[in-house]
Amino acid sequence: MRTLSKNIFLVGASLFLIVFAFYGFDSNLFNNIKVQVESIGTPSDREQFNIIKNEIFSDIKFLNKESLWDIDISKVIAEIKRKNWIEDVQLTRLFPNRLEIGVALKKVEVVYVDDAGIWMPVAGDGTMLAKNSKSLIPDVPYLRGRRFYDNKELRKSAIEFLHLFPNSGNLTANQISEVYYEPKSGFEVLLAKTGTRVIFGQEALELKLRRVGKVLEYLEAKEIHGRVIDARFEKKILVRMRKRT
């Protein structure tokens, strides 16, 4: 008798699952999707994340007409990734009608600033990111010069150059206020604290960084203020002093 009851229960449960599979997904239980957008990790710019978050809600309104389990995940991800701020997207469907969207924003490595003072954030791959009216200019080095605007690979090279700077000492990337580039002289930076221009050229940049660091240590110890440090030469570094006033 117990075996018969058990079999009847299993058959009934199986029939329920079959009916649910065919008809349940079309019921209102899975409609009226509730979307939640969260940051993957801590965003470096909370204001920018909130703006992107609101834009995502607007862009995926088409989901309101679909059942949670009918959603084309690849389509949703592609729609979100159209924004050049997006580094990564993760989607999770939760029973019965919740869709969680995890978003990681690209890190702003530098900022391009033109002659009129108009600025654009730049990601690590050299992409110039869309800027909104509420964006605050990040505390990162500025790229100066039209060549940076015209050439994505040059922007990327400038960022890679800044990544070569040591993490401590008197010549870190945080101490760079502006970066320039000229085909003849290569990369040039402006030190935020002293206003000293340092010309590096285009080759053996890591070696030149170490040499310039030692020169800056010497100048600081002697309380000497250099106007220009030219490190383009193979075996020497030239220092042009500031005129005494």
C-alpha positions as CSV (number, residue, x, y, z in Angstrom):
1,M,0.0,0.0,0.0
2,R,2.8,2.4,0.9
3,T,4.6,1.5,-2.4
4,L,1.4,2.3,-4.3
5,S,0.9,5.6,-2.5
6,K,4.6,6.5,-3.2
7,N,4.2,5.7,-6.9
8,I,1.0,7.8,-7.1
9,F,2.8,10.7,-5.5
10,L,5.8,10.4,-7.9
11,V,3.5,10.3,-10.9
12,G,1.6,13.3,-9.7
13,A,4.7,15.3,-9.0
14,S,6.1,14.4,-12.4
15,L,2.9,15.5,-14.1
16,F,3.0,18.8,-12.2
17,L,6.5,19.5,-13.3
18,I,5.7,18.7,-16.9
19,V,2.7,21.0,-16.9
20,F,4.7,23.7,-15.1
21,A,7.5,23.4,-17.6
22,F,5.0,23.9,-20.5
23,Y,2.8,26.5,-19.1
24,G,4.4,28.0,-16.0
25,F,7.0,30.0,-17.8
26,D,4.3,31.8,-19.7
27,S,2.4,32.9,-16.6
28,N,2.5,36.3,-15.0
29,L,4.7,34.8,-12.3
30,F,7.7,35.4,-14.5
31,N,6.6,38.6,-16.0
32,N,7.0,42.1,-14.6
33,I,10.7,41.7,-14.3
34,K,12.4,43.4,-11.4
35,V,15.9,44.6,-12.5
36,Q,18.7,45.4,-10.0
37,V,21.9,47.0,-11.1
38,E,24.9,46.8,-8.8
39,S,28.6,47.6,-9.1
40,I,31.1,44.8,-9.5
41,G,33.6,45.9,-6.8
42,T,33.8,49.4,-5.5
43,P,33.5,52.0,-8.3
44,S,36.2,54.6,-8.4
45,D,33.6,57.2,-9.4
46,R,30.3,56.6,-7.6
47,E,28.6,59.6,-9.4
48,Q,29.5,58.2,-12.8
49,F,28.3,54.7,-11.8
50,N,24.9,56.1,-10.8
51,I,24.6,57.9,-14.1
52,I,25.5,54.7,-16.0
53,K,23.0,52.8,-13.8
54,N,20.2,55.1,-14.7
55,E,21.1,54.8,-18.4
56,I,21.0,51.0,-18.2
57,F,17.5,51.1,-16.7
58,S,16.4,53.3,-19.6
59,D,18.1,51.1,-22.3
60,I,16.6,47.8,-21.2
61,K,13.0,48.9,-20.9
62,F,12.2,46.3,-23.6
63,L,12.6,43.6,-20.9
64,N,9.2,44.7,-19.5
65,K,7.5,42.9,-22.3
66,E,9.3,39.6,-21.9
67,S,9.2,36.7,-19.4
68,L,12.4,36.4,-17.3
69,W,13.2,33.0,-18.7
70,D,12.7,34.1,-22.3
71,I,15.3,36.9,-22.1
72,D,18.1,36.7,-24.6
73,I,21.0,37.2,-22.2
74,S,23.5,37.9,-25.0
75,K,21.3,40.6,-26.3
76,V,21.0,42.3,-23.0
77,I,24.8,42.2,-22.4
78,A,25.4,43.6,-25.9
79,E,23.0,46.4,-25.3
80,I,24.8,47.4,-22.0
81,K,28.3,47.0,-23.5
82,R,27.4,49.6,-26.2
83,K,28.4,52.2,-23.5
84,N,32.2,52.6,-23.7
85,W,32.4,53.1,-19.9
86,I,31.6,49.4,-19.4
87,E,34.5,47.0,-18.6
88,D,32.5,44.0,-17.7
89,V,28.8,42.8,-17.3
90,Q,27.4,39.9,-15.4
91,L,23.7,38.8,-15.5
92,T,22.0,36.5,-13.1
93,R,18.3,35.4,-13.3
94,L,16.7,34.7,-9.9
95,F,13.4,32.9,-9.4
96,P,10.7,34.0,-10.1
97,N,11.2,37.4,-11.9
98,R,14.4,39.1,-10.7
99,L,17.3,40.0,-13.0
100,E,20.5,41.1,-11.3
101,I,23.0,43.0,-13.4
102,G,26.6,43.5,-12.2
103,V,28.5,46.2,-13.9
104,A,32.2,47.1,-13.7
105,L,33.3,50.5,-15.1
106,K,36.6,51.2,-16.8
107,K,39.2,53.0,-14.7
108,V,40.1,56.5,-15.8
109,E,43.8,56.4,-16.2
110,V,44.4,59.9,-17.6
111,V,42.4,62.9,-18.9
112,Y,42.8,64.5,-22.3
113,V,42.5,68.3,-22.1
114,D,42.4,70.5,-25.2
115,D,43.6,74.1,-25.5
116,A,40.1,75.4,-24.6
117,G,40.2,73.4,-21.3
118,I,37.6,70.9,-22.5
119,W,38.4,67.5,-21.0
120,M,37.7,63.9,-21.7
121,P,38.4,60.9,-19.5
122,V,40.6,58.2,-21.0
123,A,40.6,54.5,-20.1
124,G,43.6,52.2,-19.9
125,D,43.2,51.0,-23.5
126,G,43.3,54.5,-24.8
127,T,39.5,54.8,-25.3
128,M,38.1,58.3,-24.7
129,L,35.1,57.9,-22.6
130,A,31.8,59.7,-22.8
131,K,31.6,62.6,-20.4
132,N,28.4,63.9,-18.8
133,S,27.7,67.3,-17.4
134,K,27.9,66.1,-13.8
135,S,31.3,64.4,-14.1
136,L,34.1,65.8,-11.9
137,I,37.5,65.9,-13.5
138,P,39.5,63.0,-11.9
139,D,42.8,63.5,-10.1
140,V,45.0,61.9,-12.7
141,P,47.6,63.2,-15.1
142,Y,46.5,65.3,-18.1
143,L,47.4,64.6,-21.7
144,R,48.1,67.8,-23.6
145,G,48.4,68.2,-27.3
146,R,46.3,67.5,-30.4
147,R,48.3,64.4,-31.2
148,F,46.7,62.6,-28.2
149,Y,43.2,63.5,-29.4
150,D,43.9,62.1,-32.9
151,N,45.8,58.9,-31.9
152,K,44.3,56.3,-29.6
153,E,47.5,54.2,-29.7
154,L,49.5,57.3,-28.6
155,R,47.1,57.7,-25.7
156,K,47.6,54.1,-24.8
157,S,51.4,54.4,-25.0
158,A,51.3,57.4,-22.7
159,I,49.4,55.4,-20.1
160,E,51.8,52.5,-20.5
161,F,54.6,55.0,-19.9
162,L,53.0,56.3,-16.7
163,H,52.7,52.7,-15.5
164,L,56.5,52.5,-15.6
165,F,56.8,55.1,-12.9
166,P,57.8,53.7,-9.4
167,N,55.2,53.5,-6.7
168,S,57.2,55.5,-4.2
169,G,59.9,58.2,-4.2
170,N,60.0,61.6,-5.7
171,L,59.0,60.5,-9.3
172,T,55.7,58.6,-9.1
173,A,52.8,58.9,-11.5
174,N,50.8,60.7,-8.9
175,Q,53.4,63.5,-9.0
176,I,52.8,64.1,-12.8
177,S,50.4,66.9,-13.7
178,E,50.7,66.8,-17.5
179,V,52.1,64.6,-20.2
180,Y,53.2,65.9,-23.7
181,Y,54.5,64.2,-26.8
182,E,56.5,65.4,-29.8
183,P,57.9,63.1,-32.5
184,K,61.4,64.6,-32.1
185,S,61.6,64.8,-28.3
186,G,59.3,62.0,-27.3
187,F,57.5,62.0,-24.0
188,E,57.7,65.0,-21.7
189,V,56.1,65.4,-18.3
190,L,55.4,68.3,-16.0
191,L,56.0,67.7,-12.3
192,A,53.1,69.0,-10.2
193,K,55.1,70.1,-7.1
194,T,57.9,72.0,-8.7
195,G,56.7,72.7,-12.2
196,T,59.9,71.1,-13.6
197,R,59.7,69.8,-17.2
198,V,61.3,66.4,-17.7
199,I,62.0,65.2,-21.3
200,F,62.4,61.5,-21.6
201,G,62.5,60.7,-25.3
202,Q,61.1,57.4,-26.6
203,E,63.6,54.7,-25.7
204,A,65.0,53.1,-22.6
205,L,62.3,54.8,-20.5
206,E,62.7,52.7,-17.4
207,L,66.4,53.4,-17.2
208,K,65.8,57.1,-17.7
209,L,63.2,57.1,-14.9
210,R,65.8,55.7,-12.5
211,R,68.3,58.3,-13.6
212,V,65.9,61.2,-13.3
213,G,64.8,60.0,-9.9
214,K,68.4,60.2,-8.7
215,V,68.9,63.6,-10.2
216,L,65.7,64.8,-8.4
217,E,67.0,63.5,-5.1
218,Y,70.2,65.4,-5.6
219,L,68.5,68.6,-6.6
220,E,66.1,68.4,-3.6
221,A,69.0,67.7,-1.2
222,K,70.9,70.7,-2.5
223,E,67.7,72.8,-2.6
224,I,68.3,73.4,-6.3
225,H,65.3,74.1,-8.5
226,G,65.6,72.8,-12.0
227,R,63.5,74.3,-14.8
228,V,64.1,71.5,-17.4
229,I,65.6,68.1,-17.0
230,D,66.6,66.6,-20.3
231,A,67.1,62.8,-20.1
232,R,67.1,62.0,-23.8
233,F,70.9,61.4,-24.0
234,E,72.5,58.0,-23.6
235,K,75.1,58.8,-21.0
236,K,74.1,62.1,-19.4
237,I,71.3,64.2,-18.1
238,L,71.1,67.9,-18.7
239,V,69.6,70.2,-16.1
240,R,68.6,73.8,-16.8
241,M,68.3,75.9,-13.7
242,R,65.6,78.4,-12.9
243,K,66.7,82.0,-13.1
244,R,67.1,83.6,-9.8
245,T,64.8,86.5,-9.0
